[in-house]
Amino acid sequence: MKSRFMPIVLVLTLISFVVITLHGALNTVAAQQDTAVSETESLQALANGRLVPVDPGNRSDNLPPASGNSDTLINLPDSLDTHLDLTGEIVFASDRTGPFNLFAQNADNIGTADLLVSSTGNDSTPVWSPDGERLVFASDRDGDFEIYLRQSNGTEQKLTNNSVEDIHPSWSPDGSRILFTSNRGGGYYQAYTMNQSGNDVQQVGAVANNVLYPRFSPDGSRIAFMRASIAIPACDWNWDIWVMNTNGGNQVRVTTQLGGDIYPNWTPDGRIIYASCRNLISSNLYIVDLDSSIETQVTDWSGDELHAVYSPDAEHLVFNATGDGNYEVYIGTWADGTSFNLTKNSAANLTPSWISQSFAPCVGATATRPILMVTGWSGSEGLTSLSQDGQLKYFINHLANHGYVEGCNLFYAKDVSPYHYLYDDIFSPDGRSNATIIRDNLCEYAAIAEQKIPGWSGYFDIIAHSYGGLRARAFLERKDLYERDVEDNALGTDCQDTGRVYVKNLFTMGTPHGGEWGLLPFDWIIGYEAVKGDDSGFDPEIPAIWEMLPFVREWQNIGHSQPQNVNYFLMAGDARDQVEASLTPLLLAYYGWPFDTVRENANDFAVHETSAHALATLPGNYPNIITLNTPDLHGQVPSWLDPFGFLRSFVNPSATFEESICPYMNLAGCQFFLSNNANGLAQNAEDHNSVLEMLTEQSQPQPMPPASVMDIKSGALSNSDVVTGQFYLAGSGSSQIMLAWSNGGVDLTLIDPIGNSITNETVTNDPNIDYIYFDAGLGLTASYHITNTLSGTWTYTITADSLTEMAGYRLLAIPPTPIAVSSSVPAWIPNGNSVVITATVSYSATTPVIGGSVVARIRQPGNSVEEIPLLDDGNHQDGKANDGVFGSVYDQTSDGGIYSILFTATGNYNGEAFERTAATYFSVAPANANLGGVYSDRGISNNSLGLYEVLEVSSQIEVNAASIYVLSAELYADSIFISHATIEVHLDTGKQTVFLYFDGDDIRQAQQDGPYTLRNVVLLDESQVTVLVEAADNVYTTQAYSYLQFGNLSEIYLPSIIRH
């Protein structure tokens, strides 16, 4: 045995000696170099992507000669410097004007570059986002290197802001995360990711050396990086290429040879291309296959080649080389190995990134009518793609099976927000309402669709989730945004780059068309505006809350109308059966919810079926709708809450899309489910109530159901805010502590009366407490369900850890004792009228709570707050004395708008102190204007046939305050509905004349002669939140007309111009 293995041992010993000797010599050289290279010089080289040269005195003698080796894939440029006609733009960093700034250069435009980003510092390592819309780079313009984001419109955003070095940014394949390296931990550089707003920063594992130049693999599953114990990028230091999983696990060394293996990037097929210093002096490009470990040499030039990146079509390679004495940008062609010098500039030109400017065909994008996806409540500010949307991301796969590819014929509505009004541009941030934002998105994507969809007709479909349906409707129903064109007589929107753009279908999933009061588990945030504290007048209002209230929704619905030729498909979910049958923690929210409506009335946990289908009650305004029913939850719950996938939502799995959307889009492979069409399109316009009947209903007391709720704290959060405080819970038994907020990332932690800390992590080991988190598309909710409540003082801490904008929040408790408060106020009253306010305190439906006190805190439209006591003495509109009903009359109603009320009931019941709250709203008509009562009519004809295209009815409005007004009315022949007309217009003070235009085609199709009656006239003030000013019925009778005098026959006999 000894004689047999002795030679092997000797050989291994010899090899080890040689390796150790070489490595020691190499480290000695590096150590000597380390003392010769300043920290500043090393940092600048590292951040800008350069190499620190070996001793200049030795370098020229040791450089290998330029190779013509045919075994390499990219050869030296030929003497003619030939190049192809390439497309796309290459951005790189260059110090040609002083410090490193970013330049852009067309791929076929040798030597000519445009300054893209300029600052007084060094701007370096630019990388295009996957969609080509944004550029991420590092800059030390503020003294240290930070990560910056540049939008396509030239605006820049500083994503990191600290005193350490943040460098080498790059993108995840879906564009949702930015990967970078930082020494913020105080030791080695480590890899981190953040979202594209600079928030939600997370370290990627932990590596016992420097992690630099990290790059995601094409499938997003791994990260490649260069690793060493020193932070000097040099050939004569032993840098290696490593890969790890995106969570930092499974760290694997890829390269093992001596010398620097540096600046890795990925090939489209999942290999790594990097620069390797095999001779310890200069670098060449290599590609390594991670599965087989087979390496292929790409270049063998004189000098350094590094920073290789593939072209968008993968046919070419752009990289840096120093063969001409400085860093230049070269482009090589894989097919024939040719290359050329693109930059031809005496300065350093580093780290190129290539974006395609050509609209290449989209593989798999076979559907010819593009889709715009509109997200729900929290909006999409800071998001740019479906993959970043927690709810709509599932549609990427749903739609891929039917020929849709994001960026080709599938698009995401960016920038919509709960802080923007639906209709009002003036009072919305940056002067854009959600309606205008949707229009801007459509126009932006129309330019792409026109390039990428052969023969595109100009039509979109819109699929909207939750509140997103109201945003889409606001665009379609604003006559100045979606209007009739005089040439093609079709409703559409004008886009500067593409002409007219149209919408064929609008699909809404769980959209609260009829509004909600905040009585369901997923919509608790609606109470925020009523309960926010007295000192919160400076908090930003959330218009989405006001515009969700049922009486606001009702008047917006009446004041607007569905565009002709746009179909509305309204989906309502009833999730009660599936939740009752599921073995998930959602059962706790279902049975423990304080309002019975979640169990008694069809709902999806955020929106009632009656609200989702509310437009069906206004067939004159909305004649072309289909109402659909599904068993869905409002949104997708987290996988940890439903680990076995029992629960179905509008967005996931694909059943709702396949059954309720796909059949109406005429897509290949769709099956039609007849059960979903039970409600059909046909509606009877005579069945709905007149506006005066609706007004009478709103003027009556609107009782709210009782709830055992205690509001603890509310207000607004900015990123990194921490709010802490205490509250008292009395009694034993089960309770809930709930936090609802409008958007972003917020955490809630508790400390119980005996000092135990309660977090979403610690409850996993506590059988007494369950934690539930919902992000279901209508605000966010986190709650702790406690089985055995400790009586005493509790402490809460609310932490905002990843907000891109301020977020309204509401913290409340459902105590163990079922004492509840219910309220009753009218939804609407005329200006200056007094309003009766009542509140009932009860232990059960038959047991009132006697004694105690109730205070109503009323916040007026101008944010002033007044508190009034409610009394149970039989003399304040409260019924009998000592019956648990408290009342008062409030007469400070001269300001038109929406008033919020927070009721607080306190007292003692069976020897136990209690505090309960309830919230509600009512509206007061503004004194801004009134119907003048003066009307006239005439037919208008602009065609050669002499037929009236429209019946014009003028109405006088007496305006006391300039504002944006909506006038809406219906036209009848006796009791038969003919047509609906509405107009939105800015009116100055004085007597103003407004014109309504009733469609001549409607009159002709009704086949009813005049005279016609003007009915259901509504005047709304739509500045900020919509408020009813006045309503009237049967106000005017027109001249006598024959229906044969109306119509647009030219539209029947002449070809329609769809696009121009």
N, C-alpha and C positions, 0 to 999 in steps of 0.2 A: 504493500500500500504506500509506503513512504517513497520508494523509488519511482512509483508510477505518477505521483502527483507533485513531486518536487519541482519539475520543470515549470509546471503551471504556476506554482507559487512564486517561483523566481521571476517569471514573466510579469505576473500581476504586480509584484513588488517594484519591478523596474518601471512599469507603466505609471504606477502611482507616484514614484519618485519624479519622473519626468513631468507629469501633470502638476504636481505640487510645486516643483521648481519653476515651471513656466508661469503658473498662477501667482507664485510669490514674486517673480520678477515683474509680472504685469502689474501687480498691486503696488510694487515699489515704484514703478514708473508713474502709476496713477497718483500715488501719494506725493511724489515729487511734483507732478503736474498740479495736484491739489493746492500745494503751497504757492504755485505760481499764478493761479487763476483766482481772481477776487470773487467774493460772494456775489457782488453786483454783476460782474461779467458772466458768471455762471448762470444767474437767474435770467438775465436778458437772453442768453443763448437758449436756455431751456424754454422760456416762455415764447420766444419767437420761432422755435423749431430749427435752430441751427446746430451745428457741431462745434465744440471747442476744439481748435486744431491741435495736433501734436506739435511738438517743438518745431517752429518754422524752419530752423536751420537744418533739420533732418528730413523734413517732409519732401522737398523736391527731389532729393536723392533716392528716396524710397518709393515714390509713386510708380506703379506699374505702367507700362506703355499702354496707349489706347489700343483696344483690341478690335479686330475685325472678325472675331470668333463667330462663326455661323451657328454655333451651338446656343448662343444667347438669343433671346426672343426679340429684343429691341436693340437695333444697331445704331451706330453713330450717324448723325445727319450727313447726307451726301453734300458734295460741293455746290450743288444747285439749290440746296435748301428747299427741296420740293415739299409741298403739303397739300392735303386734300381740302375740298370745300366742306368745312365742318360747321355744324350748327351749335348753338349754345353759348353760354357766357362763363368765363372762368374768373373767379375772384381770388386774389392773393394779397399778401402783405409785402410792401416794398418800402425801402428807406430812401427812395430817389428824391424825396422832397425834404429830407431831414430825418425825423423819427419815422418808425414804421407806421404807415397808414395803409388802408385797404384800397385796392384798385380793381376795376373790372375791365375785362378785355374779351372781345368776341374770339371764339376759338379759331377763326380763319383770318384774323386781322393782325398780322405780325407787327410787333413793335408799337402798336397804338393802344394805350390803356387810358381809362377814365378814372379820376379820383372818385371813390365811392364813400369812404369814411375817413374823416380827417379830424385829428385832435392834436393837442400839444404833447401828448405822450406817445407811447408805442401801442399800436393796434395790431393784433397778431392772431394767427391760427384761425382764420374764418372758415366756417362750415355752413353750407346751405342746409335748410330743413328739407325733409323728404318731399314736401309739396312745393318747394321752391319759393315759398312766400316770405321766409324769414332767414336772417343770417345771424349766427351766434359767433362771438369772438371774444378774445381777452384784450384788456387794455389797462395800462398803468397811468392813464391820464390824470388820476386823482392821487397818485403817489405810490400805490401798490396795485398789483394786477387784480382786476375784478372781471366778472363775466357780464357781457352786454348782449342785448338782442336788438337787431335792426329789422323793422318791418319793411314790407315792400314799398310803402309810401315814404320811406326815409326817416320815420320817427325811431328814436332809440330809447331803450329802457335798460337801466342798470339793474341786473338781477341779483348780484351779490354786493354786499356793502360791509366790509370789515377791514381790519388792519393786517390781514394775512394775505398770502398769495393764492389766488384762484385762477387756474390756467387750464389750457388744453380742452376746451369744451367740444362736445359733439352731440349728436342726436340719437334718440332711440328710433328704430325703424318706423314706428307709427307717429313720430313727432310729438309724443305726449311728454317725454322726459328729456332733460339735458344732462348729459354725463360730463363730469369734469374732475379735475384733481386739485387738491388743496392741502396746505399744511396747517389748517386751522386747529388740528388736534395737538399742535405743539411739538410734534416729532417728525416722523416721516410723512411725506406726501401720501395721501390716501384718496381713493376714488369715492365720489359722491354723485348722487342724482338729485335733481329738483324738477319741479314742473316749469313750464315755460313762462310763468309769472315770477319765478325766483323763490317760490314757497315750497313747503313740504320737502325740505332738504333731508336726505337720508344717506348715511354712509353705506358703501357697498362692502360688507365684510370687514376684515382686518388683516392686513398683510405686514409681515415683519421686516419690510424694506420699503423703499420708495415705490409708489405706484404712479406711473406717468403715462400720458398719452393714451388714456383708456378709450376703447371704441367698441360699440355694440356690434354683434354679429348680425347679418342680414335678417335672420329669423328672430332676433331679439332674445335669444336664449343664453348667450354667453358674452363675455367681455374680454377683449384682448388688451394687453398693456405691456409696457416695458418696465422692468424691475431691476433695481440695484440698491446697494446700501449708500451710494453717493448720489448727489443731485447734480452731477456735471455730465452733460451729454458729450461724451468723447469716445473715439474709436478704441482708445487704449484703456478702457475700463470695461469690466465684464458685465455689460448689460445683457439681459436675456428677455425673450418674449414669453409671456405667460398668458394663460386664459383661466377664467373662472366663471361660475354661474352668476346670474344677475343678482343673486342674494349674497354673493361673496364666497359661496361654498365651492368645493371641488376645484381647488387651485392646482393647476397643472403647468409644469414647465414645458415649453414647446421647443426652445432652442437651447443647446448645451455647449456650443463651441466657444472657444476663448475669443475675446474681443467684443465690441459693442454690437448687439442686435437691437435695433432701435426703430422708433416711429412706425408701429404696425398699423395697417389698415386691412380691411376685409375685401376679398373678391366677391363678386355676386354669387358664386357657387359655394361660398362658405370656407374658402381657404384664406390664408393670411399672407399678405404681401408686405415686406418689411425691408429695411436697409441693414446690411450685415458687413462688419469690418473684419473680413477673414484674414487680412494682412496686418491688422492692428493699426493701419494708417489711414485708409480710405474705405468708403462704403460703396457696395453695389446692391442692386435690388434682387431679392429672392422671393419665391413663393413656396410656402410649405403647406402640404396637405395634412390636416390634423389626424386623419384616420390612419393613413399609411406612413406618415412622417417623411414622405418623399419630398425632396426639395428640388426646385427648378430655378436656375439662375436666369434672371431677366436681362440684366445689363452687365457689361464689363468694360466700362469706359475709364478714361483717365480722370481722377478726381472723385468727388462724392456724387452718388445718385441716392435720393431719398424722397420721402413724402409722396409715394405713388398712390394715385386715386383713379379709379375707373371712370370713363365717360358714362353718361346716362344710358347709352345704348350698348355699353360693354364692349364696343369695338375698338376702343382706343384707351390709352393710358396717359395721364398727365402726371408729371413728376418734376422734381428739382434735380438739377445737375450743375456741377461747377467746372465742367470741361473748358469753359471759356474764361475761367479765372474768377468768376463770381457766381452767385446763385442765380440761375435762370430757370424759367419754366419751359419745359419741353413737352411735346406731345408725340407719342409713339403709336403706331398702328399694329395691332396684333396680326393682321392678315399677311403683311409682307415684311414686318420688322422695320419699316422706315420710321424716321423721326425728324422733327424740326424744332428749332428754337423759336418759341412764341414771343417771348418778352424782348429779347435783344436790347437790353438796357444795362448800363454799366453798374447799376446799383444791385443790391441784394433783393431778389424776388422769391418769396418763400410761401410754402404751404398752400398750394393751389386747391381750389374746390370748384367743381364743374356742375353747372345747372343747364338743363336742356331748355332751349327757347322754342323748339319745334313742338308741335302738337302731334306726337306720334299716335297711331291707333292704340286704343286701350284694349288689351287682351281680355276677352271675356265680357266686354261691355257691349252686349248685343241689344239691349232694350233701347228703344228709340225715343221714348218720352222721359226726360230726366226727372228726378225727384229731389225736392228740397225738404230736409228733415228739420223740424222746429222743436226745440226742447221745451221743457216745462218750467215750473216756478223759478228755480234758482238761476235760470238763464245760462248764457254761454260766454260771458265776458271772460277773456283770457283763454278761451278754448278755440280751437281751429278745426277740429275734425271729430267725426263720430266716435272714433276710438277713445277719445278723451271724455266722452259723455257717459256718466254712470248708468243711464237708462237706455239711451238710443244706440249704444254701441252694439247691441245684439242684432240690430238690423243690418249690419254689414254682412253677416252670414246669411240672414234670412233672404236678403235681396240678391246676394251673389248667386244663389241658385236660380235666379230668374234674369240673369244678364245685367246686373248692376255692379259697377266698380266705383268706389269713392274717388272723386277727382275727375271722373270721366262723365258719368251720367247720374251720379249720386253725390249730393252736396249737403253741407251742414250749415245752418243759419248761425252765423257768428254774431256776437255783441248784443244779443237780446238780453234784457235785464229786468228784474222786478223793480228797479229804481227808475226805470223809464215809464212814462205813461203810455197807454195803448195808442191814443190818438194825438195827444197834444205834443207838438214839437217844441213849443216855446219854453215850457217849464221842464222839459226833460233834459238830463245831462247831455252836453255837447249839441243841444238843439235838435236831437233826433228822437222821435217817438219810436216805439216798437214797430208801428206800421211802416215808418220810413226805413227803419233798419231792415225789415223784411224785403222791402223794395230794393234797397241797395244790394242785399245779398243776391236776389234774383238777377239783377242786372250784371253783377260781377260774374256769376256762374253762367249766365246766358252767353257771354263771350267765349267761355270755355266750351260749352255745349255746342256752339256754332262751329267750332273748330274740330271737335272730337266726335260728333255724331253726324255721319253723312246724311244729308237731306233732312236735317232737323226741321220740324214744322213750326217751332217757336213756342210750343206748349210745355208747361211743367205740370207735374202733380205735386201736391204738398201733403206730407204726413206729419201730423203734429200731436205731441203728447201733452196731456194735462193743460196747464195754462198756455202752452204754446199754441193751442187751437185758437185762443182769444187773440193772440198776436197775429196769427195768419189772417183771421177774420178782419182785424182792424185794418190791415193792408188792403184786403180785397174790398172792404166796404167803405173805404175813404175815397170819395168820388174824384178827388184831385190826384190820387195816386193810381187808381185803377179805373180808367175812364173810357168812354166811347170815342173811337177815332172817326173823323169825318170821312176818311177815305174808305176804310173797310167796314165801317159801322159795327165793329166788334169791340167789346170791352177788353182792355189790356193795359199794360203800363209801358211807357216810353223809356227806353234805355239808350243812352247816348251812343254806345258802341255797336249795338245790335238792332236798333229799331224796336218794333213792338214785341212784347213778350206776354204770353197768355198763361192762364191757369185752367186746367181741365177739371181736376178733382181736388177737393180738400177732404182729407180723412182726419177726424179728430178722435183721439183715444182718451176717454175719461176727462174730457174738457168740461169745466163747470160753466156751461153756457148760461145756466140760470142762477149761478152764484152759490155760495156756501156761507154758513154762519160760523164754521169752525167747531162742529159738533162731532166730527169723526176722528179716528186716531191719527190719520196722516195729515190733517189740515189744521192742527191746533194753533199754528202760528198766526192764523187769521185774527185772533184776539189781541195781537201785539199792540196795535195802534190804540186800543182802548185801555190797556193796562200799563203802558209805559209810564214811568214815574213823573212826578211834577216837575223835576229838573231836566226832563228829556226833551224840552222844546227845541233844543239845538240838534237833537238826533235827526238823521235824515229820515224823512217819511218814506214809506214803502208804498208807492202807488198801487202795486199789485194787490195789496190788502184792500184798499178802498174799492178798487175796481172788481173785487171778488164778491162784494156784498150783494145779496140778492136784489135789493131795490135798485142798486146801481146797474147791475146786469140787466134788469128788466127794462130800464129806460134806454140803455145802450142798444138793447135788442130792438126795441120799438123805433128808435131813432135812426136805425140803419137798415140796410137790406142786402140781400144776397145778389151778387152780380148775375146777370143773365149768362147762361151757357157755362156757369161754374157749378158743379154738383157738390153738395155737402153730404158726407157720410159720417153720422154721429154714433160713436160706439160708447155704450154704457156697460159697466161691469157690475156684477152682483157676486161678490166673493164669499158670501156667508156660508154656503154649503161646503165649499172646499176648505175653508178655514176650520169649520166645525169638524170636518172629517180628518184633518191633518193632525199629526202628533208633533207640533212645533210650538215654540214659546209664543207664537202669535195668538194662541188660544188665551193666554193671559191677558193680552190687550183686548181681545174680543169680549171675554166674559167680565173682565174687570173694568171695562170702560164705563164712565159715569153716565153717559147719555144712552138711553135705550134705543135710539134711532139706528145705531150700528147693528143691532140685532133684529129690529122690527121692520126696517125699510130697506129696499134693494139699494146696495151701495158697494163701492170698490175699496172701502176704508178711507177714502178721501173725498169722493164725489158721489152724490146720490144719483140714481138712475133718472129721476125727474129733472135734475139739473143738467145732466149730460144730454138729455133729449128736449130741453126747454124750447128750442127753436120750433119744434113741431106745433107749439101753441100759437105761433104767429105765421100762418101759411101765406098771408098776404105779403109779408116781408121776406119769407124764406120758402119759396114754392118748390124748390128742387132739392129735397133732402131725402135720405134714407136713414132711418133709425135702426141701429143694430144692437143686439144684446149678446153679452159674453159672460162667462163665469169668472172674469179676471179680477185680480188685485190691481190697484192703481199703478203700482210700479214693482220692480224686482227687489225682493228682500235679499240681504246678504246671504252667502252660502252657509256661513256658520249658523245662521238662524234657521235655514232650511237645507241641511246637509244632504238630504236624500232627494231633493228636488220635487217635493210633493206639491208645491204651490205654483200656480200659473198666474202670470201677469200679462198686461197688454203687450209688454216688450219681449218677454221670454217665458216659455219657448216660442217657437214660430207659429203655434196654432192660430193665434189671433190674426196674424198677417195672412196666413194661408186661407183661413176661412172667411175673414171679414174685409180684407183689403184686396188681396190678389185677384179674386174673381171679378172685381169691378174695374181693374186696370187692364183687362184683356191681355194678360201676360201668358206666355206659353207655360203649360204645366199646371195651371190653376184649376182647381175643382170648385164648382159652384155649390154652395150649401144653401138649399132652399129655406131652411129654418131661419137663417139670418135675414131673409128678405121679407119676413112676415109683416113688417110695418110699412113697407113699400114707399113709393114716392107720392102717391095721390093723397091730398089733404083737402079738407073742406074749409074754405076761407070764411064761411058763415058761422063756424062753430066757436071761433074765439071771441072773447069778451071785448067790449069797447074799452077805450082808454079811460073813460069816465068810471066804468065799473072797476077797472084796475086801480084807479086813483082812490076810489071809495074804499077798496080793500086795504090799500096801503095806509090810509088815514085812520084805520081802526087799530086798536092795540094788537101788537104782535107778540104773543106769549112765547117765551123761550123755555125749553124744558129745564127742570131742576138738575143741578149738578153739585156734587160734594167736592168742591174745589177750593184750594187756598193759593192764591197768587203770592209768590214769595219775592220775586225780583224780576225786573224787565228793563230793557234799555238797548243800547247799541254797542257793538264791539268792533274794535280795530284789531289788525293782526298783532299778536303777542300780548294783547290785553289779558289781565288776570283779575277776575272779580270774585271776592269772597265775602261771606256773611253767614248769619245764623237764622234759624227758624225753630219754632217749637211745635212738636207733634204730641198730641194728647191721646190717651187710650191705647188699647192693644188690638191685635188683629192685623189684617193685611192693609197695606198702603202702597202708594206709588209716588215716586219723586220723578218729575218729568221736566226735560229741557227741550223746548222747541226753538228753532232758529231758522233764519231765512236762507242762508247760503254759506258755503265754505266749511272749514274744519274747526269744530269746537268740541272740547272735552268737558265732562262733568264728573267731579269726584266728590265724595261725601265722607264725613266723619260722624259716627253715631254717638249717642250720649255717653257711652263708656269708652270712647276713644278709638274704636276700630275704624280703620281706613277702608273705604269702599270704592273700588275702581272697576272698570270693565274687565280687568284682568283678575282681580282678587275674587270676584264673585263666582268664578269657575269652580272654586273649591268651597263655596258656601251654599249648602242646600236651602238656606233660608232666603236667598236673594237671587233673582234672575235679572239679567240685563238685556234690554232689547234696543236695537238701533234701527231706525228707518231712514232711508233716503229714497223715497218712493215717487219723487217728482213734484211734490207740492209742499215744499219746506222739509226740514229735517227734524227728527225727534230722537232723543235718547232717554231711556227711562229705566229706573230700578224698581222692580216689583218685589216688595218685602212681605214675606208671609207672616212673621211675628214681629211687629213693630215695637221698638223700645220707646217708651214715653220719655220725653225730655227734650233738651236742646241739641239740635243737629247743626253741623257746619257744612257749608257747600263751597266749592271752588270751581269757577268756570274759567276755562283757558281757551283763548283763541290762538290756534297754532298754525293755521294755513288759510288765511283770508286774503283775497285779492281786493276786496272792497268791504265797507262796513256791513255788519250783519245785525239785524234786529233779533233780540232773543226774549224768551219768556220762560221763567222758571216757576213751576207750580207743584203743589202736592195734592194728592187725593188721600185725605186722612182716614184713619180706621173707622171713625164714627160717621155714619151716613147722614149727617146734617147737611142740608142742601139749600141753595138759593136759586130761585127762578125770577125772571124779570119780565116786564111787559111795558113796551112803549110803541107808539105808531112808527111806521117806517118813514112817513113823509107828512109834513104839515106845511101850510102856507106861511109865507114870511110874516113874522110878528105874532103869530098865534101862540097861545100857551100850549104846553104839552103835559099830559098826565103821565107821571112816572110811578110805577109800582114795583115792589119786590116782595116775594113770598119766601119765608124761612120755614123749613119743615124738616121733620125727622123721617117721615114717610109720607106716602100719598094721603094718608088719613090722620096724620099726627103733626099738627103745627107746632112750632117752637115759639112759646109765648115769652115776652120780655126781650131784653137785649136791645140792640140798636142797629140801625142800618144807615149808612152814609152813601150818597151818590156823588162821585167825583165826575164832573162833566167837563170834557175838553172841547172847546169851541173850535170852529174852522181856523181861526187865527192863532191857535195853540194856547190861548188863555184858559186857565183852569179855575173852576168854581166848585166848591163842595156844598151840598145842601143835605140836611137831615131828612130822612123819611120817617114818618110817624105812623104808629098803629093805634090811633085814638078814635077812628071812625069819622074824623073831620077833614081828612086830607086825601079824598078820593081812594081811600084804603078799605072800603067796606065797613065791616063791624070793628069795633074796638077789640083789641086783644085776640085777634084771630090769626096772627102770624103774617098778615098782609100789611106792608108798610107803604105809604104813599106820600106824594107831594105834587105840586104843580110848578112847572118851570116856565118862566115867561121871558127869559133873555134870549130871544130868537130873532133878533134883527139882522144877524149875519147869515147869509145864505151859505149852504154847504153841508158837510157831514159832521155830526156831533157824536162823540163817543162817550160812553158811560161805564164807569167801573163801580160796581156795588160792593161794599164791604159790610158784612154782617158780623157782629161780635156779641157775645153773651155767655151764659152759663146754662148748661143743660144736664140735669141729673148730677149736679155737683162737679161737672167737668167744663172748663173754659173752652170756648171754640172761637174760631175765626174762619169765615168763608167768603168767597168772592164770586162775582159773576160779571160778565162783560157783554155789552150790546152797543148798537149804533142806531141813529135816526138821522134823517135829512130834513133840511129846511129850504124851501124855495127861495132863491135869491131875488132881491127886488131890482135886478138889473134890467129887466125888460118885461114886456107883456104883448100879447096879441092885440093888434090895433083894431081888428074887426072890419077892415076894409079889404075887399077882394075884387078881382076881375079875372077874365079868362079870354083866351084866343087860341086858335089853331095855328101852328107854324109849319110851313111847307118850304123845303129847299130842294125839291125834286121837280123834274119836268112834267110829272104826271098830275101835279096839283093836289096830291094827297098830303094830309097833315102827318108829319113824322111824330109830333108830340102835341099834347094839349098843355099849353102854358097857363098856369094859375098863379097870379100875383097875390101876395099877402103883405099887408103893412105890419111892421114890428116897431113898437115904441121902445127905444133903447135908452136906458138911463146910465149904463156903464158899458164902455166898449169891451167886447169880449168875442170869443168864438162861440157861435150859436149853431144849433142844428134845428132845422124845421122839417118835420115829417108829417105826412098826411096820406089818407087813402081816398080813392075815388070809387063811388058806388053808383049803380043805376038801381034806384029803389033799394031793395035789400041785397042786391047781387054785387059782390066784390068785383071790381074791374082792374085796378092797378094801385101800386104804391109808389110814392115819390119822396125823396129826401134830399136835402142840401145842407152842406156844412159851409159856413161863411163867417168871416170876421166883419162885425158891424160896429160902426162908430155911433156915438150918441145922437139922438134925434129920431125923427120918423124915417124909417128905412123900408124900402120895398125889396122883398125877397121873392124869387121865382121858383116855383116847383114845376117840373116837367114830367108829365105822365106819358108813358110810352104809347105811341100810336098803334103799334102791333098788339099790345095788350087790349086796347079798346076794340080793334078789329076782331081779334080772336074771341072776345067775349060776346060779340054779336048782339050788343045791347045799345039801343039808341038813347041819346040824352033827352032832356037835360040830366046832368050828373051832379051828385051831391059830394061835397068835401066833408069827410068824416075823420074821426080819430086824429085830430090835429095835435101835435106835440111840439112844444118849444123847449129845447134843452140848452143849458149853458155847458159847453164842453171844454172850457178852459180848465186845465188840470183834470179833476175828477168830474165825470158827468153828473149833473144835478138837474132835476126837472124844474122848469120855471113855471110852465102853465100847460094845461091840456084842455081841449074843447072838442065837442062833437056836433055834427050837423050844422056847420057854421056858414055854408055857402052853397048855392045852387047855380050851376053854369047855364049858359045859353043852351038852346036845343041843337043837338048835332045828330047826324046819322053816323052810325059806326062805319059805314062804307066810305066816309070822308077821311078815314084814318088808315095808316099802314105805310109800310116802306116796301112797296112792290119791287123796287129796283133791286132789293136784296134777294128777292126770289128769282128774278129773271137774269140778273147779271152775275158773272163769276165773282166770287168773294176773294179779295186780296188778303191773304193771311199774313204775309210779311212783306216789308218794303225797306 
